[in-house]
Amino acid sequence: MRISVIGCGYLGAVHASAMAELGHEVIGIDVDERKIAALAAGRPSFFEPGLPEILASATETGRLRFSTDIADAADAQVHFLAVGTPQTAGSSAADVSYVDAAFAALLPHLAEDAIVVGKSTVPVGTAARLAGRLAEEAPHASLAWNPEFLREGFAVKDTLEPDRLVYGVAEGDRHAASVLDQIYRAALEAGTPRIVTDYATAELVKVAANAFLATKISFINAMSEIADATGADVTALADALGHDARIGRRFLNAGVGFGGGCLPKDIRAFTARAEELGRGEALAFLKEVDAINLRQRQRVVDLAVLALGGSVHRKKIAVLGVTFKPDSDDVRDSPALDVAVLLKGLGADVVATDPEGIENARARHPQLDYTTSSREALHDADLVVLVTEWREYRALDPDATGRLVAGRRIIDGRNVLDPVAWRAAGWDYRGLGRP
């Protein structure tokens, strides 16, 4: 099928490349000329495993091309809206101005029977509003909402092999659902569950999923605070809870908390939208979920101060990781980067390292010292703080690492190291909720 993807940031670049990988003819549209030039040359502007390969393959075959002119999308049958919805400055609400602008720019170029498909995460009610505008200004086209469920680091797989497909369509609109079935035929033939519902439910699926995951993470982090107060082991607690089929073990890993461009923003926007709907009390608990999450960052800093005898001033601290999660270069709302900045603010000589996120971190916080070499960061460090669970940090050998540092002290901000092995090697090991 002929497809356009409006917005070529993280979501749009992955979606456009994956659709071309599936055999569709795709054009990606974005107003950023530098971004478009890089994508056209096969170079994504961010790190995502597997994306450079499918991007290069699709552009070389001619199935994928890019443009800054939205008129070039006029012959597409399906238009995916994949622009960002950042948090509004001074508010928790989502900023949908980019969605509105992309939609308005696309309206004059919609062919007969064209379908506009929303991928962006938007406040519930947005799709119905856009559908009303479409009915007035381009009644020959229709609207569907097809939320994304991408995990950074696994976005290519999640697009090509989704765990579910959700279509939000107008009542009685079988055409839109049929066209989306053609687009996702490979996934459907592989047995991917498919849910066809109304606009509001489709919009809610994404934010509700993120709210649930955020709640689960903050729950186990709250338990880690209780574990610290009682001498319990939060990791053993999570293992025991995880055997309950009603609960499950995934996302029950206590640590420095969640971050990135989705979970924090989405739960805040969801809360703001509930208040606009007069149902703020229904999601009031998400404010505490957010507060618990942010508190974890200070807990790691407090542990660092305690480990160094009450002050980090002029102590060299190696911070392992600046991205919000491994296999990503995303430092938006990163707990790891926040910890580094807080320690720097207390007078520590912070040296931060990360396999992929250094340049993005430097752009936000140039006051920190950075290195891509973990060995350099660890050299003569008085304290090591692991805050992003990259594979290379999880695999650190306690004896070999001990020969690099000035003092064998480590804060395991992700509870991913073996306390017994590190303590046996002479380390003062401290985790969150681990005795």
C-alpha positions in Angstrom: 0.0 0.0 0.0 1.0 3.6 -0.4 1.6 5.1 3.1 2.8 8.4 4.5 4.1 8.9 8.0 3.8 12.5 9.2 6.5 13.2 11.8 9.8 11.4 11.6 11.0 11.5 15.2 11.5 8.3 17.2 8.0 6.9 16.6 7.7 8.1 13.0 11.1 7.0 11.8 10.7 3.5 13.3 7.1 3.2 11.9 8.0 4.4 8.4 11.0 2.0 8.2 9.1 -0.9 9.5 6.2 -0.3 7.1 8.6 -0.3 4.2 10.3 -3.4 5.6 6.8 -5.1 5.4 6.7 -4.2 1.7 4.6 -1.1 1.6 5.6 2.1 -0.4 6.3 4.7 2.3 7.1 8.4 2.4 8.2 10.1 5.6 7.3 13.7 6.1 8.9 16.1 8.6 9.6 19.9 8.8 13.1 19.3 10.1 15.4 19.4 7.0 18.4 18.1 8.8 16.5 15.1 10.2 15.0 14.3 6.7 18.4 14.6 5.0 19.9 12.2 7.6 17.1 9.7 7.3 17.3 9.8 3.5 21.0 9.0 3.8 20.1 6.0 6.1 21.2 7.7 9.3 18.6 7.9 12.1 19.1 10.8 14.6 18.9 8.5 17.6 20.1 5.1 18.7 17.7 2.2 18.3 18.9 -1.4 17.8 17.9 -2.7 14.4 16.7 0.6 13.0 19.8 1.5 10.8 19.6 -1.9 9.1 15.9 -1.7 8.1 16.2 2.0 7.3 19.1 1.4 4.9 17.4 -1.6 3.3 14.2 0.3 2.7 15.8 3.4 1.3 18.1 1.3 -1.0 15.1 -0.6 -2.5 13.2 2.7 -3.0 10.3 1.6 -0.9 11.0 4.4 1.6 11.7 8.0 0.8 11.6 11.2 2.8 10.5 14.8 2.2 9.8 18.1 3.9 6.9 18.9 1.6 3.6 17.4 2.8 2.2 17.7 -0.7 4.5 14.8 -1.6 2.2 12.6 0.5 -0.9 13.4 -1.6 -1.0 10.1 -3.4 -0.8 8.0 -0.2 -3.9 5.9 0.7 -3.1 5.9 4.4 -1.5 8.7 6.4 -0.1 7.9 9.9 0.2 10.9 12.3 3.3 10.2 14.4 4.2 13.6 15.8 5.2 14.3 19.4 2.9 15.3 22.3 5.3 16.7 24.8 4.3 18.0 28.3 3.1 21.5 28.1 5.4 24.1 29.7 4.1 25.0 33.1 1.4 22.3 33.1 1.0 18.5 33.3 -1.2 18.4 30.2 0.0 17.1 26.9 0.7 19.6 24.1 -1.3 18.5 21.1 -0.4 21.5 19.0 1.9 19.4 16.8 -0.8 16.9 16.1 -3.2 19.7 15.2 -0.7 21.4 13.0 0.2 18.2 11.1 -3.5 17.3 10.7 -4.3 20.8 9.3 -1.4 20.6 6.9 -2.5 17.2 5.7 -6.2 18.1 5.1 -5.8 19.7 1.6 -3.9 16.7 0.3 -6.2 13.9 1.2 -7.3 11.7 -1.7 -10.7 10.1 -2.1 -11.1 7.3 0.5 -7.9 8.2 2.2 -7.5 7.3 5.8 -5.8 9.3 8.5 -4.5 7.1 11.3 -3.4 8.5 14.6 -0.3 6.9 16.2 0.5 9.7 18.6 -0.3 9.4 22.3 -3.0 12.0 22.8 -5.6 13.0 25.5 -8.8 11.1 25.2 -11.3 13.0 23.1 -8.7 14.2 20.6 -9.7 11.7 17.9 -13.3 12.6 18.1 -12.4 16.3 17.8 -10.3 15.6 14.7 -12.9 13.3 13.2 -15.4 16.2 13.5 -13.1 18.5 11.7 -12.4 15.9 9.0 -16.2 15.4 8.4 -16.5 19.2 7.8 -13.4 19.8 5.7 -12.6 16.5 4.0 -15.7 14.3 4.2 -14.2 12.0 1.5 -11.6 10.8 4.0 -11.9 8.9 7.3 -10.1 8.7 10.6 -8.8 5.8 12.7 -6.7 5.7 15.9 -4.0 3.0 16.1 -2.0 3.5 19.3 1.7 2.5 19.5 3.1 0.3 22.2 6.8 0.7 21.5 9.5 -0.1 24.0 12.7 1.8 23.5 15.4 -0.7 22.6 12.8 -3.0 21.1 10.9 -0.6 18.9 11.6 -2.4 15.6 10.5 -5.7 16.9 7.4 -4.2 18.6 6.4 -2.7 15.2 7.0 -5.7 13.1 5.8 -8.2 15.7 3.3 -6.4 17.9 1.8 -8.1 20.9 -1.6 -6.6 20.0 -3.2 -4.3 17.4 -5.8 -1.8 18.4 -8.0 0.1 15.9 -10.2 2.9 17.1 -12.7 3.6 14.3 -16.0 5.5 13.8 -19.1 3.4 14.4 -19.9 1.3 11.3 -16.6 2.2 9.5 -15.5 -1.2 8.3 -13.4 0.3 5.5 -10.7 1.7 7.9 -10.4 -1.5 9.8 -10.1 -3.5 6.5 -7.3 -1.3 5.3 -5.4 -1.5 8.5 -5.8 -5.3 8.3 -4.1 -5.2 4.9 -1.2 -3.0 6.3 -0.7 -5.4 9.3 -1.4 -8.6 7.4 1.9 -10.3 8.3 1.3 -9.7 12.1 -2.3 -10.8 11.9 -1.3 -14.0 10.0 1.2 -14.7 12.8 -1.7 -14.6 15.3 -1.4 -11.1 16.7 -4.6 -10.3 18.7 -6.7 -7.5 17.0 -9.1 -5.3 18.9 -11.5 -3.0 17.0 -13.1 -0.4 19.2 -14.2 3.2 19.4 -11.9 6.3 19.4 -12.0 6.9 23.1 -11.1 3.4 24.1 -8.2 3.2 21.6 -6.8 6.5 23.0 -7.2 5.2 26.6 -5.4 1.9 25.9 -2.0 3.4 25.6 -2.2 5.8 28.6 -3.9 3.2 30.7 -1.1 0.7 29.9 1.6 3.2 30.9 -0.3 4.2 34.0 -0.5 0.6 35.1 3.2 -0.1 34.4 4.2 3.1 36.3 2.0 2.1 39.2 3.6 -1.4 39.3 7.1 0.1 39.3 6.3 2.6 42.0 4.6 0.0 44.1 7.7 -2.2 44.3 9.8 0.9 45.0 7.5 1.8 47.8 8.0 -1.7 49.1 11.8 -1.2 48.9 11.4 1.8 51.3 9.6 -0.5 53.8 12.2 -3.2 53.2 14.9 -0.7 54.1 13.1 0.2 57.3 12.6 -3.4 58.4 15.6 -5.3 57.0 13.6 -7.2 54.5 14.9 -8.1 51.0 12.8 -6.4 48.3 14.2 -8.6 45.5 13.1 -11.8 47.3 9.8 -10.1 48.0 9.3 -9.4 44.3 10.2 -13.0 43.4 7.6 -14.3 45.8 5.0 -11.9 44.6 5.8 -12.7 41.0 4.7 -16.3 41.4 1.2 -15.1 41.9 -0.3 -15.3 38.4 -2.5 -12.3 39.2 0.6 -10.1 39.7 3.5 -11.5 37.6 7.2 -10.8 38.1 7.8 -8.3 35.2 8.2 -4.6 36.2 8.7 -5.6 39.8 12.3 -4.6 39.9 13.0 -2.0 42.6 15.5 0.7 41.8 16.0 4.3 40.9 12.7 4.4 39.0 11.3 5.0 35.6 12.0 7.9 33.2 12.1 8.6 29.5 9.8 10.5 27.1 6.7 8.4 27.7 5.8 7.1 31.2 6.4 10.3 33.2 4.8 12.5 30.6 1.9 10.2 29.9 0.8 9.7 33.5 0.9 13.4 34.2 -1.1 14.1 31.0 -3.6 11.4 31.9 -4.1 13.0 35.4 -4.5 16.4 33.8 -7.1 15.1 31.3 -9.0 13.4 34.1 -9.2 16.7 35.9 -10.5 18.4 32.8 -13.2 15.8 32.5 -14.2 16.4 36.2 -12.9 13.0 37.2 -9.6 14.0 38.8 -10.2 12.0 41.9 -10.2 8.8 39.8 -6.6 9.2 38.9 -5.4 11.1 42.0 -3.3 8.1 42.9 -1.1 8.7 39.9 0.3 11.8 41.5 1.6 9.6 44.3 3.0 7.1 41.8 4.9 10.0 40.2 6.1 11.3 43.7 7.4 7.8 44.7 9.2 7.6 41.4 10.9 10.9 41.8 11.8 10.1 45.4 13.9 7.2 44.3 16.4 9.5 42.8 17.0 11.3 46.1 17.2 7.9 47.8 20.2 7.0 45.6 21.9 10.3 46.4 21.2 9.8 50.1 22.9 6.4 49.9 25.9 7.9 48.2 26.2 10.5 51.0 25.9 7.8 53.6 28.5 5.6 51.9 31.0 8.4 51.9 30.6 9.2 55.6 28.2 12.1 55.3 29.6 14.2 52.5 30.4 13.7 48.8 32.3 17.1 48.6 35.4 16.7 46.3 35.0 13.0 46.2 35.3 11.3 42.8 32.1 9.5 41.9 31.8 7.3 38.8 28.2 7.3 37.6 27.5 4.3 35.3 24.8 5.3 32.9 23.0 8.5 31.9 20.2 7.2 29.7 16.9 6.3 31.3 17.2 2.7 30.2 19.8 0.5 28.4 19.8 0.1 24.6 18.8 3.7 24.1 20.4 7.1 23.9 17.4 8.8 25.4 18.1 11.0 28.5 14.7 12.7 28.7 13.6 12.7 32.4 16.4 10.2 33.0 16.8 9.1 36.7 20.4 8.3 36.0 21.2 11.8 34.7 19.3 13.4 37.6 21.3 11.5 40.1 24.6 12.6 38.5 23.4 16.3 38.5 22.3 16.1 42.1 25.6 14.6 43.2 27.4 17.3 41.3 25.3 19.9 43.1 26.5 18.6 46.4 30.1 19.2 45.4 31.1 15.8 44.1 33.6 15.3 41.2 31.2 13.4 39.0 32.4 11.4 36.0 29.5 10.0 34.1 29.8 7.3 31.4 27.4 5.6 29.0 27.7 3.6 25.8 25.3 5.7 23.8 23.9 8.7 25.7 26.9 11.0 26.3 26.2 13.6 23.6 22.5 13.9 24.5 23.4 14.2 28.2 26.2 16.8 27.5 23.7 18.9 25.6 21.4 19.1 28.6 24.0 19.2 31.4 27.4 20.4 30.2 28.6 21.0 33.8 29.2 17.3 34.2 32.4 15.5 33.2 31.7 12.7 30.7 33.7 9.8 29.2 32.7 6.9 27.0 35.2 4.7 28.8 33.9 3.0 31.9 37.5 2.2 32.8 38.3 5.9 32.8 35.3 6.7 34.9 36.1 4.1 37.5 39.8 5.0 37.8 40.5 6.3 41.3 36.8 6.7 42.1 35.8 6.9 45.7 32.3 5.7 44.9 30.6 3.9 42.0 26.9 4.5 41.3 25.3 2.2 38.8 22.1 3.8 37.6 21.4 2.4 34.1 21.6 -1.4 33.8 23.6 -1.6 30.6 24.8 -5.2 30.0 28.4 -4.2 30.4 27.8 -2.7 33.8 25.8 -5.7 35.0 28.8 -7.9 33.9 31.4 -6.0 35.8 33.8 -8.2 37.8 34.0 -7.1 41.4 37.7 -8.0 41.8 38.8 -6.4 38.5 36.7 -3.3 39.2 38.1 -3.1 42.7 41.7 -2.8 41.3 40.6 0.4 39.4 38.9 2.4 42.1 40.3 4.3 45.1 37.6 3.0 47.4 35.5 -0.2 47.1 32.1 1.4 47.6 29.2 0.9 45.2 25.5 2.0 45.0 23.5 -0.5 42.9 20.7 1.8 41.8 19.1 -0.9 39.7 19.5 -3.9 42.1 21.1 -5.9 39.3 24.4 -6.9 40.9 25.0 -9.9 43.2 25.5 -8.5 46.7 27.2 -11.6 48.0 29.8 -11.6 45.2 30.6 -7.9 45.6 30.8 -8.0 49.4 33.0 -11.1 49.2 35.4 -9.0 47.1 35.6 -6.4 49.8 33.0 -3.9 48.5 30.7 -1.8 50.6 27.6 -2.7 48.5 24.3 -0.8 48.9 21.1 -1.4 47.0 17.5 -0.2 47.4 15.5 -2.4 49.8 18.3 -5.0 50.0 19.8 -5.7 53.5 
